[in-house]
Amino acid sequence: MSDSRASTQDLDRVATALTACLPALNRALDRRVAQDFARPKPPEGQLALLRFVSQQEGATVRQAADALLMRPNNVSALVSQLTEQGLLERRRDAGDKRIAHLYPTSRARRELAEVRRLEGAHMAQALQSLTDGEMDALGSALGALTSLARHLRPVPAAE
């Protein structure tokens, strides 16, 4: 192992800290947003699907499941829930009626925008409490965290 690589002990320490910190950070932000959301905030799984469909309009359940690292039957259940709530539209594929394409409703767009606004406001408020050094460290870590997320994505199974 070269001098530039972290020791196994350092890797274990960082891995343990990240696996504890990142979910706690996400839960804390989720709770803060839920407190300020005008109605019951959709669960994170529903929000993840709405975010994906808003970015990839016309995606299929299979595409959403692959992107969100979820089972298609779980995504299908979320689609049913969101459709019943008036947050998602299913449109049948013209060529293959078994396939449905997913689209967010205008209400879903409004609710997503409100969640994003609240998330940004709460995160900005928390960031203001950090020192300049802590902010610099976070800024430097963003690229590494993004790369780490890419490396943690499962390898597609051979078909």
LOFITOR-495613 format. One record per residue (C-alpha): residue number from 1; x, y, z. Coordinates in steps of 0.5 Angstrom, whole numbers, plus 500, padded with zeros to 3 digits. Example, Ala and Ser with C-alpha at 12.3 -4.5 7.8 and 13.67 -1.06 7.14 Angstrom:
REM LOFITOR-495613
rec num=1, x=525, y=491, z=516
rec num=2, x=527, y=498, z=514
END
This chain:
REM LOFITOR-495613
rec num=1, x=500, y=500, z=500
rec num=2, x=503, y=507, z=498
rec num=3, x=504, y=512, z=503
rec num=4, x=498, y=516, z=500
rec num=5, x=493, y=511, z=501
rec num=6, x=489, y=511, z=508
rec num=7, x=491, y=505, z=513
rec num=8, x=486, y=500, z=514
rec num=9, x=485, y=503, z=521
rec num=10, x=483, y=510, z=518
rec num=11, x=479, y=507, z=513
rec num=12, x=475, y=503, z=518
rec num=13, x=474, y=509, z=522
rec num=14, x=472, y=513, z=516
rec num=15, x=467, y=508, z=514
rec num=16, x=464, y=507, z=521
rec num=17, x=463, y=515, z=522
rec num=18, x=460, y=516, z=515
rec num=19, x=455, y=510, z=516
rec num=20, x=453, y=513, z=522
rec num=21, x=453, y=521, z=520
rec num=22, x=450, y=520, z=513
rec num=23, x=443, y=517, z=515
rec num=24, x=443, y=521, z=521
rec num=25, x=444, y=528, z=517
rec num=26, x=438, y=525, z=512
rec num=27, x=433, y=524, z=518
rec num=28, x=435, y=530, z=522
rec num=29, x=433, y=534, z=515
rec num=30, x=427, y=530, z=514
rec num=31, x=424, y=531, z=521
rec num=32, x=425, y=539, z=520
rec num=33, x=422, y=539, z=513
rec num=34, x=416, y=535, z=516
rec num=35, x=415, y=540, z=521
rec num=36, x=414, y=546, z=517
rec num=37, x=411, y=542, z=511
rec num=38, x=404, y=545, z=510
rec num=39, x=401, y=538, z=510
rec num=40, x=403, y=531, z=512
rec num=41, x=410, y=530, z=508
rec num=42, x=410, y=524, z=503
rec num=43, x=415, y=519, z=505
rec num=44, x=422, y=519, z=503
rec num=45, x=421, y=513, z=498
rec num=46, x=415, y=517, z=495
rec num=47, x=419, y=523, z=494
rec num=48, x=425, y=520, z=491
rec num=49, x=420, y=517, z=486
rec num=50, x=417, y=524, z=485
rec num=51, x=424, y=527, z=484
rec num=52, x=426, y=522, z=479
rec num=53, x=420, y=522, z=475
rec num=54, x=420, y=530, z=475
rec num=55, x=427, y=529, z=472
rec num=56, x=426, y=524, z=467
rec num=57, x=419, y=525, z=465
rec num=58, x=416, y=519, z=461
rec num=59, x=420, y=514, z=465
rec num=60, x=417, y=507, z=466
rec num=61, x=417, y=503, z=473
rec num=62, x=423, y=499, z=471
rec num=63, x=427, y=505, z=469
rec num=64, x=425, y=508, z=476
rec num=65, x=427, y=502, z=480
rec num=66, x=433, y=501, z=477
rec num=67, x=435, y=509, z=478
rec num=68, x=433, y=509, z=485
rec num=69, x=436, y=502, z=487
rec num=70, x=429, y=499, z=488
rec num=71, x=425, y=493, z=486
rec num=72, x=420, y=494, z=481
rec num=73, x=414, y=491, z=485
rec num=74, x=416, y=496, z=490
rec num=75, x=416, y=502, z=485
rec num=76, x=409, y=500, z=482
rec num=77, x=406, y=500, z=489
rec num=78, x=409, y=507, z=490
rec num=79, x=406, y=509, z=483
rec num=80, x=399, y=506, z=485
rec num=81, x=400, y=510, z=492
rec num=82, x=402, y=517, z=488
rec num=83, x=397, y=516, z=483
rec num=84, x=391, y=515, z=488
rec num=85, x=394, y=521, z=491
rec num=86, x=394, y=525, z=485
rec num=87, x=401, y=526, z=485
rec num=88, x=403, y=522, z=479
rec num=89, x=400, y=520, z=472
rec num=90, x=401, y=514, z=468
rec num=91, x=400, y=514, z=461
rec num=92, x=400, y=507, z=457
rec num=93, x=405, y=506, z=452
rec num=94, x=402, y=507, z=445
rec num=95, x=406, y=501, z=442
rec num=96, x=406, y=496, z=448
rec num=97, x=400, y=497, z=453
rec num=98, x=403, y=493, z=458
rec num=99, x=408, y=499, z=459
rec num=100, x=406, y=505, z=463
rec num=101, x=410, y=512, z=463
rec num=102, x=410, y=516, z=469
rec num=103, x=409, y=524, z=469
rec num=104, x=408, y=528, z=475
rec num=105, x=402, y=532, z=476
rec num=106, x=402, y=540, z=477
rec num=107, x=401, y=539, z=485
rec num=108, x=407, y=534, z=485
rec num=109, x=411, y=539, z=482
rec num=110, x=409, y=544, z=487
rec num=111, x=410, y=540, z=493
rec num=112, x=417, y=538, z=491
rec num=113, x=418, y=545, z=490
rec num=114, x=416, y=546, z=497
rec num=115, x=420, y=540, z=500
rec num=116, x=426, y=543, z=496
rec num=117, x=425, y=550, z=499
rec num=118, x=425, y=547, z=506
rec num=119, x=431, y=543, z=505
rec num=120, x=435, y=548, z=502
rec num=121, x=433, y=553, z=508
rec num=122, x=434, y=548, z=513
rec num=123, x=441, y=546, z=510
rec num=124, x=443, y=554, z=509
rec num=125, x=441, y=555, z=516
rec num=126, x=445, y=549, z=519
rec num=127, x=451, y=551, z=515
rec num=128, x=451, y=558, z=517
rec num=129, x=453, y=555, z=524
rec num=130, x=459, y=552, z=522
rec num=131, x=466, y=555, z=522
rec num=132, x=470, y=557, z=516
rec num=133, x=474, y=551, z=516
rec num=134, x=468, y=547, z=517
rec num=135, x=465, y=550, z=511
rec num=136, x=472, y=549, z=507
rec num=137, x=472, y=542, z=509
rec num=138, x=465, y=540, z=507
rec num=139, x=466, y=544, z=500
rec num=140, x=472, y=540, z=499
rec num=141, x=469, y=533, z=501
rec num=142, x=463, y=534, z=496
rec num=143, x=467, y=531, z=490
rec num=144, x=469, y=525, z=494
rec num=145, x=462, y=524, z=497
rec num=146, x=459, y=524, z=490
rec num=147, x=465, y=519, z=488
rec num=148, x=463, y=515, z=494
rec num=149, x=456, y=514, z=492
rec num=150, x=458, y=512, z=485
rec num=151, x=462, y=507, z=487
rec num=152, x=457, y=504, z=492
rec num=153, x=452, y=503, z=486
rec num=154, x=451, y=496, z=485
rec num=155, x=454, y=493, z=479
rec num=156, x=449, y=491, z=474
rec num=157, x=448, y=483, z=474
rec num=158, x=449, y=480, z=468
rec num=159, x=443, y=478, z=464
END
